[in-house]
């Protein structure tokens, strides 16, 4: 239960990813910088990833020390998935509310209640054995593509 709690704590940090410019009405200022798509979008995603890595690092250390490599891989996929979901939803909706609601639902039904299909963190051995993290890795790539498309749409390109 430690990882789901650790990755619920920074939900408000992640929820503003991709939507901060719209929420604060600073699109003209922020997007006027050179290469907002190539520089700002990856920097935003990397910031969200660092938050996920830091808040879940205690669990990752325990997994390394016990040699549970498949669970560590699932942990890494979860760390990649969360900021990708936040960035894509923020870029398309211009609000953090969609991420907050969807993430809370997936978090509660999947990792907390051990529904293997929605366990993107790899909390249960059943989800790790079934290869669920690999599905979320693919979904993460799709979400990153959607985030780029959403940011292009925000930029009017």
C-alpha positions in Angstrom: 0.0 0.0 0.0 3.0 2.3 0.3 3.4 3.0 -3.4 -0.3 3.9 -4.1 -0.2 6.3 -1.2 3.1 7.8 -2.3 1.8 8.3 -5.8 -1.5 9.9 -4.7 0.2 12.6 -2.7 1.6 14.7 -5.7 -1.6 14.5 -7.8 -2.1 18.2 -7.6 1.4 18.8 -9.0 0.8 16.5 -11.9 -2.7 17.8 -12.6 -1.5 21.2 -13.8 0.9 19.7 -16.4 0.0 20.8 -19.9 -2.8 23.1 -18.6 -0.8 25.6 -16.5 -0.5 28.0 -19.3 -4.2 28.0 -20.1 -5.2 28.1 -16.4 -3.0 31.2 -15.8 -3.7 32.8 -19.1 -0.1 33.0 -20.0 -0.1 31.2 -23.4 1.1 34.2 -25.3 4.1 34.7 -23.0 5.1 31.0 -22.6 4.5 29.9 -26.1 6.4 32.9 -27.5 9.6 31.4 -26.4 11.7 29.6 -29.1 10.8 26.0 -29.6 8.0 25.5 -27.1 7.2 22.1 -28.5 10.7 20.8 -28.5 11.9 22.3 -25.2 9.0 23.1 -22.9 6.9 20.0 -23.4 9.8 17.5 -22.7 10.9 19.7 -19.7 7.3 19.6 -18.3 7.1 15.8 -18.7 10.6 15.4 -17.2 9.5 17.4 -14.2 6.5 15.2 -13.6 8.6 12.1 -14.0 11.1 13.4 -11.4 8.3 13.9 -9.0 7.1 10.3 -9.6 10.6 8.9 -9.2 11.3 10.8 -6.0 8.0 10.0 -4.3 8.2 6.3 -5.2 12.0 6.0 -4.6 11.6 4.2 -1.3 9.6 1.4 -2.9 12.1 1.2 -5.8 14.9 0.9 -3.3 13.1 -2.0 -1.5 12.5 -3.7 -4.9 16.2 -3.4 -5.8 17.3 -4.7 -2.4 15.0 -7.7 -2.6 15.9 -8.4 -6.3 12.3 -8.1 -7.5 13.2 -7.0 -11.0 9.8 -7.6 -12.6 8.1 -5.5 -10.0 10.8 -2.8 -10.4 10.0 -2.7 -14.1 6.3 -2.3 -13.4 7.2 0.5 -10.9 9.2 2.2 -13.7 6.3 1.9 -16.1 4.0 3.4 -13.5 6.4 6.3 -13.0 6.4 7.0 -16.8 2.6 6.6 -17.2 1.5 9.1 -14.6 3.1 12.3 -16.0 2.2 11.1 -19.5 -1.4 10.9 -18.7 -1.4 14.2 -16.9 0.4 16.0 -19.8 -1.9 14.6 -22.4 -5.1 15.3 -20.6 -3.8 18.8 -19.6 -2.9 19.6 -23.2 -6.2 18.5 -24.6 -8.6 19.8 -21.9 -6.7 22.9 -20.6 -7.6 21.9 -17.1 -6.3 19.6 -14.4 -9.8 18.3 -13.4 -9.9 15.5 -16.0 -6.6 14.1 -14.8 -7.6 14.4 -11.2 -10.8 12.5 -11.7 -9.5 9.8 -14.1 -6.3 9.2 -12.1 -8.2 9.0 -8.8 -10.6 6.4 -10.3 -7.8 4.3 -11.9 -5.7 4.6 -8.7 -8.6 3.5 -6.5 -9.9 0.7 -8.7 -6.5 -0.7 -9.9 -3.7 -0.5 -7.4 -5.7 0.1 -4.2 -8.4 -2.6 -4.9 -6.0 -4.9 -6.7 -7.9 -5.1 -10.1 -5.1 -6.4 -12.2 -6.2 -4.8 -15.5 -5.9 -1.3 -14.0 -2.9 -1.9 -11.8 -0.5 0.4 -13.7 1.9 0.4 -10.7 2.4 -3.3 -10.6 1.3 -3.5 -6.9 -0.1 -7.0 -7.3 2.0 -10.0 -8.4 -1.0 -11.1 -10.6 -0.8 -7.9 -12.7 3.0 -8.2 -13.1 2.7 -11.9 -14.1 0.0 -11.1 -16.6 2.2 -8.4 -18.3 -0.1 -5.5 -17.5 2.8 -3.1 -17.2 3.7 -3.7 -20.8 0.2 -2.5 -21.9 0.6 0.6 -19.8 4.0 1.2 -21.4 2.4 1.1 -24.8 -0.4 3.4 -23.6 2.3 5.8 -22.2 3.8 6.1 -25.7 0.4 6.8 -27.1 -0.3 9.4 -24.4 3.0 11.2 -25.2 2.0 11.3 -28.8 -1.4 12.8 -27.9 0.4 15.3 -25.6 2.5 16.5 -28.6 -0.6 16.7 -30.8 -2.5 18.6 -28.1 0.4 21.1 -27.6 0.5 21.6 -31.4 -3.2 22.4 -31.3 -2.6 24.8 -28.4 0.1 26.5 -30.4 -2.2 26.7 -33.5 0.1 24.7 -35.7 
